[in-house]
Amino acid sequence: MPGHELHVRTDEEAEIELHWIPLDEAVLAVLEGRLHNPSAVVGILAAAAARDNNFNGLRPGDAPWPAHPSQR
């Protein structure tokens, strides 16, 4: 990805390193407690569950996000 398309990290993000790893390794890291970021944990486990169902039943990536019942 060209440098101008990358997010510029500042403050607490400045030292975050990007690493691509296989999904099974990421799931293991979650289950062993080596990953602590709630968003990453949810995303990794959701991706593993979706993969186990051959990615069937997922909403399209551009589908609108449904409003919370309190906001309807």
N, CA and C atoms as an extended XYZ file, in Angstrom:
216
Properties=species:S:1:pos:R:3:atomname:S:1:resname:S:1:resid:I:1 pbc="F F F"
N         0.859       -1.173        0.000 N   MET     1
C         0.000        0.000        0.000 CA  MET     1
C         0.904        1.234        0.000 C   MET     1
N         0.590        2.188       -0.860 N   PRO     2
C         1.392        3.413       -0.896 CA  PRO     2
C         1.353        4.151        0.439 C   PRO     2
N         2.460        4.740        0.791 N   GLY     3
C         2.582        5.435        2.071 CA  GLY     3
C         1.513        6.484        2.307 C   GLY     3
N         1.078        7.184        1.251 N   HIS     4
C         0.077        8.236        1.439 CA  HIS     4
C        -1.302        7.674        1.776 C   HIS     4
N        -1.502        6.365        1.608 N   GLU     5
C        -2.787        5.746        1.951 CA  GLU     5
C        -2.793        5.162        3.357 C   GLU     5
N        -1.653        5.156        4.020 N   LEU     6
C        -1.564        4.590        5.363 CA  LEU     6
C        -2.027        5.589        6.409 C   LEU     6
N        -2.611        5.076        7.464 N   HIS     7
C        -3.002        5.902        8.598 CA  HIS     7
C        -1.730        6.349        9.327 C   HIS     7
N        -1.625        7.609        9.644 N   VAL     8
C        -0.473        8.113       10.381 CA  VAL     8
C        -0.737        7.899       11.867 C   VAL     8
N         0.125        7.134       12.498 N   ARG     9
C        -0.064        6.804       13.911 CA  ARG     9
C         0.613        7.853       14.781 C   ARG     9
N        -0.116        8.287       15.806 N   THR    10
C         0.432        9.253       16.745 CA  THR    10
C         0.160        8.767       18.154 C   THR    10
N         0.776        9.388       19.115 N   ASP    11
C         0.563        9.111       20.533 CA  ASP    11
C         0.677        7.609       20.825 C   ASP    11
N        -0.373        7.025       21.461 N   GLU    12
C        -0.272        5.616       21.872 CA  GLU    12
C        -0.249        4.663       20.679 C   GLU    12
N        -0.674        5.127       19.494 N   GLU    13
C        -0.651        4.272       18.306 CA  GLU    13
C         0.714        4.224       17.643 C   GLU    13
N         1.591        5.133       18.006 N   ALA    14
C         2.846        5.301       17.280 CA  ALA    14
C         3.713        4.051       17.250 C   ALA    14
N         3.644        3.235       18.286 N   GLU    15
C         4.512        2.059       18.351 CA  GLU    15
C         3.797        0.762       17.963 C   GLU    15
N         2.558        0.853       17.496 N   ILE    16
C         1.833       -0.342       17.062 CA  ILE    16
C         2.476       -0.862       15.784 C   ILE    16
N         2.731       -2.161       15.764 N   GLU    17
C         3.313       -2.793       14.582 CA  GLU    17
C         2.257       -3.619       13.869 C   GLU    17
N         2.275       -3.589       12.547 N   LEU    18
C         1.352       -4.353       11.737 CA  LEU    18
C         1.970       -5.708       11.421 C   LEU    18
N         1.236       -6.773       11.716 N   HIS    19
C         1.685       -8.130       11.406 CA  HIS    19
C         0.504       -8.920       10.854 C   HIS    19
N         0.692       -9.559        9.717 N   TRP    20
C        -0.320      -10.451        9.170 CA  TRP    20
C         0.027      -11.855        9.623 C   TRP    20
N        -0.942      -12.555       10.214 N   ILE    21
C        -0.734      -13.931       10.638 CA  ILE    21
C        -1.942      -14.761       10.210 C   ILE    21
N        -1.756      -16.069       10.069 N   PRO    22
C        -2.895      -16.920        9.705 CA  PRO    22
C        -3.987      -16.840       10.771 C   PRO    22
N        -5.232      -16.992       10.335 N   LEU    23
C        -6.368      -16.882       11.240 CA  LEU    23
C        -6.262      -17.869       12.393 C   LEU    23
N        -5.845      -19.095       12.131 N   ASP    24
C        -5.735      -20.076       13.215 CA  ASP    24
C        -4.742      -19.631       14.289 C   ASP    24
N        -3.658      -18.981       13.889 N   GLU    25
C        -2.697      -18.466       14.865 CA  GLU    25
C        -3.312      -17.332       15.681 C   GLU    25
N        -4.108      -16.487       15.021 N   ALA    26
C        -4.762      -15.386       15.729 CA  ALA    26
C        -5.769      -15.925       16.740 C   ALA    26
N        -6.542      -16.954       16.356 N   VAL    27
C        -7.503      -17.556       17.278 CA  VAL    27
C        -6.761      -18.129       18.482 C   VAL    27
N        -5.675      -18.819       18.241 N   LEU    28
C        -4.889      -19.384       19.336 CA  LEU    28
C        -4.374      -18.281       20.264 C   LEU    28
N        -3.932      -17.166       19.689 N   ALA    29
C        -3.451      -16.049       20.510 CA  ALA    29
C        -4.570      -15.498       21.386 C   ALA    29
N        -5.789      -15.439       20.845 N   VAL    30
C        -6.934      -14.990       21.643 CA  VAL    30
C        -7.184      -15.964       22.784 C   VAL    30
N        -7.252      -17.255       22.459 N   LEU    31
C        -7.588      -18.266       23.463 CA  LEU    31
C        -6.508      -18.405       24.538 C   LEU    31
N        -5.265      -18.115       24.177 N   GLU    32
C        -4.174      -18.175       25.151 CA  GLU    32
C        -4.024      -16.884       25.945 C   GLU    32
N        -4.827      -15.868       25.611 N   GLY    33
C        -4.765      -14.605       26.333 CA  GLY    33
C        -3.634      -13.694       25.907 C   GLY    33
N        -3.083      -13.920       24.727 N   ARG    34
C        -1.979      -13.073       24.257 CA  ARG    34
C        -2.468      -11.848       23.502 C   ARG    34
N        -3.739      -11.824       23.135 N   LEU    35
C        -4.334      -10.649       22.508 CA  LEU    35
C        -5.346      -10.066       23.469 C   LEU    35
N        -5.287       -8.759       23.655 N   HIS    36
C        -6.131       -8.120       24.669 CA  HIS    36
C        -7.065       -7.072       24.106 C   HIS    36
N        -6.908       -6.728       22.836 N   ASN    37
C        -7.737       -5.683       22.251 CA  ASN    37
C        -9.129       -6.239       21.963 C   ASN    37
N       -10.172       -5.682       22.623 N   PRO    38
C       -11.519       -6.234       22.454 CA  PRO    38
C       -11.990       -6.270       21.002 C   PRO    38
N       -11.699       -5.247       20.235 N   SER    39
C       -12.135       -5.223       18.833 CA  SER    39
C       -11.448       -6.316       18.029 C   SER    39
N       -10.155       -6.513       18.268 N   ALA    40
C        -9.428       -7.568       17.572 CA  ALA    40
C        -9.960       -8.939       17.969 C   ALA    40
N       -10.201       -9.147       19.256 N   VAL    41
C       -10.714      -10.433       19.742 CA  VAL    41
C       -12.050      -10.755       19.072 C   VAL    41
N       -12.983       -9.800       19.075 N   VAL    42
C       -14.298      -10.024       18.474 CA  VAL    42
C       -14.153      -10.307       16.975 C   VAL    42
N       -13.344       -9.525       16.289 N   GLY    43
C       -13.162       -9.712       14.849 CA  GLY    43
C       -12.544      -11.047       14.507 C   GLY    43
N       -11.534      -11.442       15.269 N   ILE    44
C       -10.860      -12.715       15.014 CA  ILE    44
C       -11.807      -13.887       15.246 C   ILE    44
N       -12.525      -13.870       16.360 N   LEU    45
C       -13.433      -14.969       16.644 CA  LEU    45
C       -14.610      -14.995       15.666 C   LEU    45
N       -15.088      -13.832       15.247 N   ALA    46
C       -16.160      -13.779       14.252 CA  ALA    46
C       -15.673      -14.312       12.908 C   ALA    46
N       -14.460      -13.960       12.528 N   ALA    47
C       -13.908      -14.464       11.262 CA  ALA    47
C       -13.758      -15.978       11.306 C   ALA    47
N       -13.311      -16.511       12.435 N   ALA    48
C       -13.164      -17.959       12.565 CA  ALA    48
C       -14.521      -18.648       12.484 C   ALA    48
N       -15.533      -18.087       13.132 N   ALA    49
C       -16.879      -18.673       13.084 CA  ALA    49
C       -17.437      -18.616       11.664 C   ALA    49
N       -17.237      -17.507       10.977 N   ALA    50
C       -17.722      -17.371        9.602 CA  ALA    50
C       -17.003      -18.363        8.685 C   ALA    50
N       -15.703      -18.519        8.878 N   ARG    51
C       -14.943      -19.466        8.067 CA  ARG    51
C       -15.453      -20.889        8.281 C   ARG    51
N       -15.781      -21.221        9.536 N   ASP    52
C       -16.285      -22.566        9.836 CA  ASP    52
C       -17.590      -22.856        9.105 C   ASP    52
N       -18.305      -21.802        8.692 N   ASN    53
C       -19.553      -21.947        7.933 CA  ASN    53
C       -19.318      -21.609        6.464 C   ASN    53
N       -18.062      -21.711        6.033 N   ASN    54
C       -17.667      -21.414        4.650 CA  ASN    54
C       -18.095      -20.006        4.222 C   ASN    54
N       -18.132      -19.096        5.181 N   PHE    55
C       -18.474      -17.682        4.966 CA  PHE    55
C       -19.883      -17.494        4.410 C   PHE    55
N       -20.738      -18.499        4.559 N   ASN    56
C       -22.132      -18.375        4.139 CA  ASN    56
C       -22.911      -17.589        5.190 C   ASN    56
N       -23.876      -16.805        4.738 N   GLY    57
C       -24.747      -16.085        5.650 CA  GLY    57
C       -24.216      -14.736        6.100 C   GLY    57
N       -23.056      -14.308        5.615 N   LEU    58
C       -22.538      -12.991        5.998 CA  LEU    58
C       -23.267      -11.898        5.226 C   LEU    58
N       -23.458      -10.769        5.883 N   ARG    59
C       -24.023       -9.612        5.202 CA  ARG    59
C       -23.003       -9.090        4.204 C   ARG    59
N       -23.449       -8.460        3.120 N   PRO    60
C       -22.497       -7.821        2.210 CA  PRO    60
C       -21.714       -6.732        2.946 C   PRO    60
N       -20.491       -6.536        2.561 N   GLY    61
C       -19.644       -5.545        3.211 CA  GLY    61
C       -20.189       -4.132        3.137 C   GLY    61
N       -20.977       -3.844        2.123 N   ASP    62
C       -21.516       -2.488        1.976 CA  ASP    62
C       -22.955       -2.370        2.487 C   ASP    62
N       -23.446       -3.398        3.187 N   ALA    63
C       -24.807       -3.336        3.738 CA  ALA    63
C       -24.866       -2.292        4.844 C   ALA    63
N       -25.959       -1.542        4.937 N   PRO    64
C       -26.063       -0.554        6.008 CA  PRO    64
C       -26.099       -1.237        7.378 C   PRO    64
N       -25.561       -0.558        8.347 N   TRP    65
C       -25.559       -1.086        9.710 CA  TRP    65
C       -26.917       -0.767       10.331 C   TRP    65
N       -27.611       -1.807       10.834 N   PRO    66
C       -28.936       -1.535       11.398 CA  PRO    66
C       -28.847       -0.649       12.651 C   PRO    66
N       -29.808        0.226       12.773 N   ALA    67
C       -29.832        1.121       13.926 CA  ALA    67
C       -30.163        0.328       15.194 C   ALA    67
N       -29.597        0.767       16.290 N   HIS    68
C       -29.902        0.166       17.586 CA  HIS    68
C       -31.379        0.426       17.880 C   HIS    68
N       -32.086       -0.535       18.507 N   PRO    69
C       -33.526       -0.344       18.777 CA  PRO    69
C       -33.852        0.986       19.448 C   PRO    69
N       -32.961        1.468       20.285 N   SER    70
C       -33.243        2.738       20.965 CA  SER    70
C       -33.139        3.940       20.029 C   SER    70
N       -32.592        3.741       18.843 N   GLN    71
C       -32.396        4.831       17.893 CA  GLN    71
C       -33.387        4.785       16.742 C   GLN    71
N       -34.331        3.836       16.794 N   ARG    72
C       -35.297        3.708       15.687 CA  ARG    72
C       -36.482        4.600       15.876 C   ARG    72
